[in-house]
Amino acid sequence: MPKFAKIDIGIEHIELILCYTLTRIKQDDIIEVEKLLQSKLNPKKRENVMKSIAHHWMQQGREEEKAIMAKNMKSIAHHWIQQGKEEAREEAKAEAKAVKLVNIKMQKEKVMMTKKMLKEGIPLESVIKITELSKADLER
């Protein structure tokens, strides 16, 4: 039997030792410490110590759960950010394509208008000045 089991120390000391021990030893060893305490402490002290152990395990579980949740939240946030970026890229491509098509259509309409103006007898220099098209644009 370990020497500490024979010593009559206060529950506060046992809890303090447990708090340190439970954070530093493996799970299997924690179970062994629990068994030892159950067999060597009087019922009142055992109840208090077991509550302390249970409280520690609950805290440890909460901390592990928080860490897992934080990791999951980070992963989810990263996924949604990536998806948002991809959607933004697709929208930007679609908008750029639409703008390009509008510009092409406007250019064609300008050329058609210019041809009508020339057909009506408006001098070429005046048409170029009004439409801001080059002579090369008009010859296409």
C-alpha distance (Angstrom), angle and dihedral (degrees) to the residues before:
residue distance angle dihedral
M1 . . .
P2 3.84 . .
K3 3.77 115.8 .
F4 3.80 94.6 -121.9
A5 3.83 90.1 63.2
K6 3.81 89.5 63.4
I7 3.78 94.8 50.0
D8 3.79 116.5 91.5
I9 3.78 101.9 -137.8
G10 3.76 128.1 161.8
I11 3.76 122.9 -91.9
E12 3.81 89.7 -116.2
H13 3.79 90.1 61.9
I14 3.79 91.9 47.7
E15 3.80 91.3 49.5
L16 3.79 90.8 48.3
I17 3.80 91.1 50.5
L18 3.80 90.0 46.7
C19 3.80 93.7 50.3
Y20 3.77 89.6 55.3
T21 3.80 95.8 39.4
L22 3.80 96.6 46.8
T23 3.79 91.0 56.0
R24 3.81 94.5 49.2
I25 3.82 107.4 41.9
K26 3.81 136.1 68.5
Q27 3.81 122.4 -94.5
D28 3.83 92.9 -108.5
D29 3.80 90.4 53.8
I30 3.80 90.9 48.9
I31 3.80 89.2 56.9
E32 3.81 90.2 50.4
V33 3.83 90.9 50.7
E34 3.80 89.2 49.7
K35 3.82 91.8 51.4
L36 3.79 91.2 47.8
L37 3.79 92.4 50.6
Q38 3.80 92.3 47.4
S39 3.78 91.4 53.2
K40 3.81 97.7 44.0
L41 3.81 106.7 36.7
N42 3.78 126.9 79.2
P43 3.84 114.3 -109.3
K44 3.82 95.5 -100.3
K45 3.81 94.8 50.2
R46 3.80 91.0 40.3
E47 3.82 90.5 54.8
N48 3.80 91.7 50.9
V49 3.80 92.9 45.6
M50 3.80 92.5 47.3
K51 3.81 89.2 51.2
S52 3.79 88.2 51.6
I53 3.81 91.5 49.9
A54 3.80 91.3 46.8
H55 3.80 90.4 48.9
H56 3.81 90.3 50.3
W57 3.81 92.4 50.1
M58 3.80 91.0 48.0
Q59 3.81 90.4 51.2
Q60 3.78 91.0 47.0
G61 3.81 90.2 49.6
R62 3.80 91.4 49.5
E63 3.79 92.0 50.0
E64 3.80 91.9 48.5
E65 3.80 90.2 47.2
K66 3.81 91.0 49.7
A67 3.80 90.3 50.8
I68 3.80 91.5 49.2
M69 3.80 91.7 46.5
A70 3.81 91.7 48.5
K71 3.79 90.3 50.7
N72 3.81 91.4 47.7
M73 3.80 92.2 47.0
K74 3.79 90.5 50.3
S75 3.80 90.1 50.0
I76 3.81 92.2 48.0
A77 3.81 91.8 46.9
H78 3.81 90.5 49.7
H79 3.81 90.3 50.5
W80 3.81 93.1 50.6
I81 3.80 92.5 45.1
Q82 3.80 90.4 51.6
Q83 3.79 91.0 47.3
G84 3.81 90.5 48.6
K85 3.79 91.1 50.5
E86 3.80 91.1 49.9
E87 3.80 91.7 49.4
A88 3.81 90.4 47.9
R89 3.82 90.5 51.4
E90 3.80 91.0 50.0
E91 3.81 91.6 48.2
A92 3.81 91.3 48.1
K93 3.82 90.7 50.8
A94 3.81 91.2 49.3
E95 3.81 92.0 47.9
A96 3.81 92.1 47.8
K97 3.80 90.1 50.4
A98 3.82 91.1 49.1
V99 3.82 91.7 49.4
K100 3.80 90.5 49.2
L101 3.82 91.4 50.8
V102 3.81 91.3 48.4
N103 3.81 90.8 50.1
I104 3.81 91.4 49.7
K105 3.80 90.8 49.0
M106 3.81 91.8 48.3
Q107 3.81 90.5 49.3
K108 3.82 91.1 51.2
E109 3.81 91.1 48.4
K110 3.80 89.8 49.5
V111 3.81 90.9 52.2
M112 3.82 91.3 47.7
M113 3.80 90.2 49.5
T114 3.80 90.0 49.0
K115 3.80 91.6 51.5
K116 3.82 89.8 51.0
M117 3.81 89.8 49.9
L118 3.80 91.2 51.1
K119 3.82 90.2 46.7
E120 3.81 88.7 54.2
G121 3.79 88.9 55.6
I122 3.79 101.9 -104.0
P123 3.83 108.7 152.5
L124 3.84 116.4 -102.3
E125 3.83 93.8 -121.6
S126 3.81 90.9 54.1
V127 3.82 91.9 48.2
I128 3.83 91.0 50.3
K129 3.81 90.4 48.6
I130 3.82 93.8 48.3
T131 3.82 98.4 42.5
E132 3.80 96.5 34.9
L133 3.80 88.6 -136.5
S134 3.79 120.4 139.7
K135 3.78 123.5 -121.3
A136 3.84 87.7 -110.3
D137 3.83 90.3 55.2
L138 3.80 90.1 53.0
E139 3.78 93.6 49.3
R140 3.82 93.4 56.6
